[in-house]
Amino acid sequence: MVLTKQGRRQRIRNRIRKIISGTAGNPRLSVYRSNKEIYAQLIDDVSGKTLCASSSREKEIIATKVSKKDIAALVGKTIAEKAVKLGVSKVSFDRSGYLYHGRVKSLADGAREGGLKF
């Protein structure tokens, strides 16, 4: 069977989502990475709601002219700050089928620095 890159990522993503699910006390930290931007959101899968979100398109992050890897770390820190304000300290990390490397890893490290545990 010939799989495309997107098909392979979708299979990995489905495999991860079978295991990881978010609740109000322990939400799912979901990551989406495009070629240019990176997005993160905390999701309560039980009620089907996004608790908070952060992305590289926010004004404070756009103002910093640094590499994409450093921007991902800033996104991780901002999502952690927003989560701490909501009273969330523990999350389940959902890498959405992306390799835990590069920008995804730096976002996770930034979130850990911000005070999230996973």
Stockholm file with secondary structure:
# STOCKHOLM 1.0

chainA/1-118         MVLTKQGRRQRIRNRIRKIISGTAGNPRLSVYRSNKEIYAQLIDDVSGKTLCASSSREKEIIATKVSKKDIAALVGKTIAEKAVKLGVSKVSFDRSGYLYHGRVKSLADGAREGGLKF
#=GR chainA/1-118 SS CCCCHHHHHHHHHHHHHHHCCCCSSSCEEEEEECSSCEEEEEEETTTTEEEEEEETTSHHHHHSCCCHHHHHHHHHHHHHHHHHHHTCCBCEEECTTCCSSTHHHHHHHHHHHHTCBC
#=GC SS_cons         CCCCHHHHHHHHHHHHHHHCCCCSSSCEEEEEECSSCEEEEEEETTTTEEEEEEETTSHHHHHSCCCHHHHHHHHHHHHHHHHHHHTCCBCEEECTTCCSSTHHHHHHHHHHHHTCBC
//
